[in-house]
Amino acid sequence: MSADKGVDKSKDSATWLLSTEAVRDRAHALLAEAERGKLAHFELKPKRLADAADLVAQVTRDAYPDLAVPYHSRWRHFVVLGADRWAALAAKLAADRDEMARIRFDLAVTSVLLDAGAGERWRYLDSGGTVLARSEGLAIASFDLFRSGAFSDDPARPLRADTMALARLGVDTLARGFQATEDNPLVGLEGRAALLRRLGAALASAPALFGHPGRVGNLYDVLKGQAEGGRLPATAILDAVLRGLGPIWPGRIELESVNLGDVWRHSAVGLVPFHKLSQWLSYSLVEPLEEAGIRVTGLDRLTGLPEYRNGGLLVDTGVLVPKDKRILEEPLEVGDEAVVEWRALTVALLDRIADAVRDRLGVPAEDFPLAKVLQGGTWTAGRLIARRLRPDGSPPIRIRSDGTVF
């Protein structure tokens, strides 16, 4: 399939590409090519999907014997060794329900934007003496930085993320907060700091979403206002995130004067959108909304997250086999076609794995949305099998990250 055949190019508008419909459409188009053996970089082994689903179902039952699985979100990473850092902080706050939701928006957005892969060498020592790495380390480091008031311009109200503080955030501040040094290097440190500064600028440029002066948490009030009968579609969250945060992404493809963000090119289908961090953020805003009394509907309109744990699961279980061994041996750029192909196949195959996992667990889709399959789930299984196969638990494919995608 060329970029001019088999793909509805009328869909190549900025509005369409900034949608989960577009993410699924292009991902499944590439999966169809894989099923025909037509892709350049990966071979699909569909019989191995059963092995992947078996592993996901098993780790889900092991972690959640009662199958009461929470949503996959940033909030899970604030729980370390059984201690829920957010719950402990929230218990001390004298804030009403709406302000509590705003604080949670402030925390979730900044923490998620700092969540790109840390690298294999970085570690974080928390105040209790626990050494943390990877997602948990990034989560607690960003949590501690937020709690210290680093993202607030008002010393009297430190638990905020506002325009002025974010716009002036320096690399040194972030390095101190994340304990990053030459001996403890954090991948993409400069990119992370620049991303938060652009977030500060984005808040100032979109007062309809973030108020004046801009604050991340004011987005909660906008979404609350969109809820009808106390119900809000999940796609409304993503739409607000994409509109409000679109300007923060660096050096990406622009269409119709719109920065498309996490959208890349593949020779078989043209533009391929993912919006991984934006969707991860949308999943992470569900709980603050629901705890504020707003029911989020249609969670399965969002897609699986094309990152290295979910994608690594498919490679490590043999569902996806690289056609060139260098894919497993040499670090790749996020825009390399092999990476775009891997990520798209991950999105499409997560839909299939979700159905298979629900069958194995005996749960209906309406009670066990993709957000629970990911948490139960594919992300955990991806980490588990990586540790079995490689001593350092690293993913099978390495990506050179700028701190804004992986």
Secondary structure, 3 states (H helix, E strand, C coil): CCCCCCCCHHHCCHHHHCCHHHHHHHHHHHHHHHHCCCCCCEEECHHHHHHHHHHHHHHHHHHCCCCCCCCCCHHHHHEECCEEHHHHHHCCCCCCHHHHHHHHHHHHHHHHHCCCCCCCCCCEECCCCCEECHHHHHHHHHHHHHHCCCCCCCCCCCCCCEHHHHHCCCHHHHHHHCCCCCCCCCCCHHHHHHHHHHHHHHHHHCHHHHCCCCECCHHHHHHHHHCECCEEEHHHHHHHHHHHHHHHCCCCCEECCEECCCEEEECCCEEEECCHHHHHHHHHHHHHHHHCCCEEECHHHCCCCCCHHHHHHHHHCCCEEECCCHHHHCCEECCCHHHHHHHHHHHHHHHHHHHHHHHHHCCCCCCCCHHHHHHHHHHHHHHHHHHHHCCCCCCCCCEECCCCCC
